[in-house]
Amino acid sequence: MAVYQHFVRIDITPEMQKIAQLHAERRTAMIVRQFIPRSSPLSHIESNYIGALGEIAVHSYFGMNINLADNYDTRQVDSGDLCLNHLMYDIKTEAVPNKFYRKLYYGEILTHEPYGCRVWTAKHKHHLNKYTGGIIFVAIPIPNNAKEDKKTNQLRQRIIDHARQAIIIGYVNKNRFDTMKPSWYSPKDPITGKQRKYNSPNYIFHHSEITSIGMLK
């Protein structure tokens, strides 16, 4: 089966892996992460690796230089991840366990399921003025049991081996956030009424509510 019609699949090449690993190492060494959820299946450097891969995938899609800028020595907050048509975008990349990634890949995941929605933390709302274009969402697969052998500050080879593709889910225009209220909770399960609590209030979007990245071309 093909990827969901509104998504774009990007295959990760060895060159992309090499660049992402370099940036993961630099970001981990130079930038202090503000919050690391205990339940995260990835270490700090692995999260940085996945984030760098997502940025590289989007740059590749638009035919841009995939050698990301390295300004980590300044330890300053960057102005955005992608400049396109004079607009700046933030690229939010999520590591998704394979069993949920497959459902997302085919556009079959429901809002109330784990990883059913893309989220962007309300704690970053003050940065939106920089992201004049909006937020681009990307997903990358990781092993279902990634949490089991996670080690601090270690980039496991099996994480690298598993993250062989990315899907660019789409983007949300900056002005869209002004019409929304962030939530501490995921959408309700329609049968049980249960909701999952996030680590902080989030703006949440099902993939059906996100504009295809192809519209930016």
C-alpha positions in Angstrom: 0.0 0.0 0.0 1.1 3.5 -0.8 1.6 6.3 1.8 -1.5 8.3 2.7 -2.3 10.6 -0.2 -1.6 13.9 1.6 1.7 12.8 3.1 5.1 12.8 1.5 7.5 9.9 2.1 11.3 10.7 2.2 13.7 7.8 2.2 16.7 8.4 4.5 20.1 8.0 2.8 23.4 7.2 4.4 24.4 10.9 3.7 21.4 12.1 5.6 22.2 9.7 8.5 25.8 11.0 8.7 24.7 14.7 8.7 22.0 14.0 11.3 24.4 12.2 13.6 26.8 15.1 13.4 24.1 17.6 14.3 22.8 15.3 17.1 26.2 15.2 18.7 26.7 19.0 18.4 23.2 19.8 19.7 23.5 17.4 22.6 26.9 18.9 23.6 26.0 22.6 23.2 22.3 23.0 23.9 20.6 22.3 27.2 17.3 20.5 26.8 14.6 22.2 28.9 12.4 19.1 29.5 13.0 15.4 29.0 9.9 13.2 29.7 10.7 10.2 31.8 8.5 8.1 29.6 10.4 9.0 26.4 11.7 6.0 24.5 14.7 8.0 23.3 17.8 9.5 24.9 18.6 13.2 24.5 21.0 12.5 21.7 18.5 10.2 19.9 15.8 12.8 20.1 18.2 15.3 18.6 19.1 12.8 15.9 15.4 12.3 15.0 14.9 16.0 15.0 17.8 16.6 12.7 16.6 13.9 10.3 13.2 15.6 10.1 14.7 18.9 9.2 17.0 17.2 6.6 14.0 15.4 5.1 12.0 18.6 4.6 15.0 20.4 3.1 15.5 17.5 0.7 11.9 17.6 -0.4 12.2 21.3 -1.4 15.6 20.6 -3.1 17.5 22.6 -0.6 20.9 22.1 0.9 20.7 19.3 3.5 23.8 20.3 5.3 22.0 22.1 8.1 23.5 25.3 9.5 25.7 24.8 12.6 25.4 27.8 14.9 25.3 25.9 18.2 28.4 27.6 19.6 26.4 30.8 20.1 23.8 28.9 22.3 21.1 31.2 21.0 17.6 30.3 20.1 17.4 29.8 16.4 15.0 31.8 14.2 13.4 28.8 12.6 14.2 25.6 10.7 13.2 26.4 7.1 12.9 29.6 5.1 10.6 29.3 2.1 9.2 32.1 0.0 10.3 34.6 2.6 8.4 32.8 5.3 10.0 30.9 8.3 8.8 27.5 9.5 9.5 25.4 12.6 9.9 21.7 11.8 8.4 19.5 14.5 9.6 15.9 14.2 8.1 13.0 16.2 9.6 9.6 16.8 6.7 7.2 16.5 6.8 3.5 17.5 6.4 1.3 14.5 3.0 -0.2 15.3 1.5 3.4 15.4 3.7 4.7 12.6 2.2 2.1 10.2 -1.3 3.3 11.0 -0.2 6.9 10.6 1.6 6.1 7.4 -1.6 4.8 5.8 -3.7 7.7 7.3 -5.7 5.2 9.4 -4.8 6.3 12.9 -7.7 7.8 15.0 -7.5 11.0 17.1 -7.9 9.3 20.4 -5.2 6.6 19.8 -1.6 7.0 21.1 0.2 9.1 18.6 -3.1 9.8 16.9 -2.5 13.6 16.9 0.4 15.8 16.2 1.1 18.1 19.1 2.9 21.4 19.5 3.5 22.6 23.1 1.8 25.8 24.2 4.9 26.7 26.1 6.4 27.7 22.8 3.6 30.0 21.8 5.8 33.0 22.3 8.0 31.8 19.5 5.2 31.8 16.9 6.0 35.4 15.8 9.2 34.0 14.4 7.5 31.2 12.5 5.8 33.5 10.0 4.8 30.5 7.8 3.8 28.1 10.6 4.7 24.6 11.8 5.7 21.6 9.6 5.0 18.2 11.1 7.2 15.1 10.4 7.1 11.6 11.7 9.9 9.0 11.8 9.6 5.3 12.9 11.4 3.8 15.9 11.3 0.3 17.3 8.2 -0.6 19.4 10.5 -1.6 22.3 12.9 1.4 22.0 12.5 2.3 25.7 13.7 -1.1 27.0 17.5 -0.6 26.4 17.6 3.2 26.4 20.9 4.6 27.8 21.7 8.2 28.7 23.6 10.1 26.0 23.8 7.1 23.7 22.7 6.9 20.1 21.9 3.3 19.5 22.6 1.7 16.2 19.2 0.1 16.1 17.5 3.5 16.3 19.6 4.6 13.3 18.8 1.4 11.4 15.1 1.7 12.0 14.7 5.3 11.0 15.1 4.7 7.3 12.2 6.9 6.2 10.3 9.9 7.2 6.8 11.1 6.3 6.1 14.8 6.0 2.6 15.0 7.3 2.0 18.7 6.4 1.9 22.1 7.9 -0.3 24.3 10.0 -0.4 28.0 9.3 0.7 30.4 12.0 -2.6 32.2 12.2 -4.4 28.9 12.9 -3.1 28.8 16.5 -4.9 32.1 17.3 -8.2 30.3 16.8 -7.4 27.3 19.1 -7.1 26.6 22.8 -4.3 24.3 24.0 -5.3 21.2 26.0 -3.7 19.1 28.7 -5.6 16.0 27.4 -5.8 14.0 24.2 -9.2 13.6 22.4 -11.6 11.3 24.2 -12.0 7.7 23.3 -15.5 7.6 21.8 -16.3 4.3 23.6 -14.7 4.6 27.0 -14.4 8.4 27.3 -10.8 8.0 28.5 -8.2 10.6 27.7 -4.4 10.7 28.0 -2.8 13.5 29.9 0.1 15.3 28.1 3.2 16.5 29.9 2.2 20.1 29.2 -0.7 21.9 27.4 -0.5 21.3 23.7 -2.1 22.4 20.5 -3.3 19.2 18.9 -4.0 18.3 15.3 -5.2 15.1 13.6 -3.5 14.6 10.3 -6.9 15.2 8.6 -6.7 18.8 10.0 -3.2 19.5 8.6 -2.5 21.0 5.1 -0.4 18.9 2.8 3.2 20.1 2.4 2.6 19.9 -1.4 0.6 23.1 -1.1 3.8 25.0 -0.3 5.2 24.0 -3.7 
